[in-house]
């Protein structure tokens, strides 16, 4: 992440796509093409690629029949960590979580719980 930033590469956060989808996608398109994005195409793309349209589920609903069941909500990444995994991840990249605005400190590590086994 730091290397990408130092090279001036464009970055986008999932939260930005959720909260300001058209603005975020416009930035991506203009960065990649060097041309102004067409507002109608941006709006249409955002509308047809929402979590609900892509999965058939409302945000927050999980499909337990798949190995990795995304819920389509910001911040849910924390629920994928056991306490031990959270501690290890924080040791390696906790500072980047804070720098990137995902967390304000490392207290998230203490808020994780053991994960329930997924049904087969």
C-alpha positions as CSV (number, residue, x, y, z in Angstrom):
1,X,0.0,0.0,0.0
2,X,2.8,2.4,0.9
3,X,4.6,1.5,-2.3
4,X,1.5,2.1,-4.4
5,X,1.0,5.5,-2.7
6,X,4.6,6.5,-3.2
7,X,4.2,5.7,-7.0
8,X,1.2,7.9,-7.2
9,X,-1.1,5.0,-8.0
10,X,-4.8,5.6,-7.6
11,X,-6.4,3.9,-4.6
12,X,-10.0,3.4,-3.7
13,X,-11.6,2.1,-0.6
14,X,-14.7,-0.2,-0.6
15,X,-16.3,2.3,1.8
16,X,-15.9,5.0,-0.8
17,X,-17.7,2.9,-3.4
18,X,-20.5,2.2,-1.0
19,X,-21.0,5.8,0.2
20,X,-20.0,7.8,-2.9
21,X,-20.2,5.2,-5.7
22,X,-20.5,7.6,-8.6
23,X,-17.7,9.9,-7.4
24,X,-15.4,7.0,-6.6
25,X,-16.0,5.3,-10.0
26,X,-15.6,8.6,-11.8
27,X,-12.1,9.0,-10.2
28,X,-11.2,5.5,-11.2
29,X,-12.3,5.9,-14.9
30,X,-10.6,9.3,-15.2
31,X,-7.4,8.0,-13.7
32,X,-7.3,5.0,-16.0
33,X,-8.3,6.6,-19.2
34,X,-7.1,10.2,-18.8
35,X,-10.4,11.4,-20.1
36,X,-13.5,12.8,-18.4
37,X,-16.0,10.1,-17.4
38,X,-19.5,10.1,-18.9
39,X,-21.9,10.7,-16.0
40,X,-24.7,8.6,-17.5
41,X,-22.4,5.6,-18.0
42,X,-21.1,6.0,-14.4
43,X,-24.5,6.3,-12.9
44,X,-25.8,3.2,-14.9
45,X,-22.7,1.2,-13.9
46,X,-23.1,2.0,-10.3
47,X,-26.8,1.1,-10.4
48,X,-26.4,-2.3,-12.1
49,X,-23.4,-3.3,-9.9
50,X,-24.8,-2.8,-6.5
51,X,-24.4,-5.5,-3.9
52,X,-28.1,-6.3,-4.1
53,X,-28.2,-6.6,-7.8
54,X,-25.0,-8.6,-8.0
55,X,-25.9,-11.1,-5.3
56,X,-29.7,-11.0,-5.1
57,X,-29.4,-10.2,-1.3
58,X,-29.7,-7.0,0.7
59,X,-26.5,-5.6,2.3
60,X,-25.9,-7.4,5.6
61,X,-27.4,-10.7,4.4
62,X,-24.8,-13.5,4.1
63,X,-24.9,-16.5,1.8
64,X,-23.7,-19.3,4.1
65,X,-23.6,-21.8,1.2
66,X,-20.4,-20.3,-0.2
67,X,-16.9,-20.5,1.3
68,X,-16.5,-16.8,1.6
69,X,-19.8,-15.0,2.2
70,X,-19.5,-11.3,1.8
71,X,-22.2,-9.2,3.4
72,X,-21.7,-6.0,1.4
73,X,-21.4,-3.8,4.4
74,X,-18.5,-1.5,5.4
75,X,-16.4,-2.7,8.4
76,X,-17.5,-6.3,8.2
77,X,-13.9,-7.3,7.5
78,X,-13.3,-7.4,11.3
79,X,-15.7,-10.3,11.6
80,X,-13.4,-12.5,9.5
81,X,-10.7,-12.5,12.2
82,X,-10.3,-14.7,15.2
83,X,-8.7,-13.0,18.2
84,X,-5.3,-14.6,17.4
85,X,-5.5,-13.8,13.7
86,X,-6.5,-10.2,14.5
87,X,-3.4,-9.8,16.8
88,X,-1.1,-11.2,14.1
89,X,-2.6,-9.0,11.4
90,X,-2.4,-5.9,13.6
91,X,1.3,-6.6,14.3
92,X,2.0,-6.7,10.6
93,X,-0.3,-4.1,9.2
94,X,-2.2,-2.4,12.0
95,X,-0.5,0.9,11.3
96,X,-1.7,0.8,7.7
97,X,-5.3,0.2,8.9
98,X,-4.9,3.4,10.9
99,X,-3.2,5.4,8.1
100,X,-5.9,4.3,5.6
101,X,-8.7,5.4,7.9
102,X,-10.1,1.9,8.6
103,X,-9.4,2.2,12.3
104,X,-8.4,5.0,14.7
105,X,-6.3,2.7,16.9
106,X,-5.6,-1.0,17.6
107,X,-8.6,-1.5,20.0
108,X,-10.4,-3.4,17.2
109,X,-8.2,-6.4,17.9
110,X,-9.8,-6.8,21.4
111,X,-13.3,-6.7,19.9
112,X,-12.9,-9.8,17.8
113,X,-14.5,-13.1,18.8
114,X,-14.0,-16.7,17.9
115,X,-15.7,-17.6,14.6
116,X,-18.5,-20.0,14.2
117,X,-17.9,-22.9,11.9
118,X,-19.5,-22.5,8.5
119,X,-22.0,-25.2,7.5
120,X,-21.0,-27.5,4.7
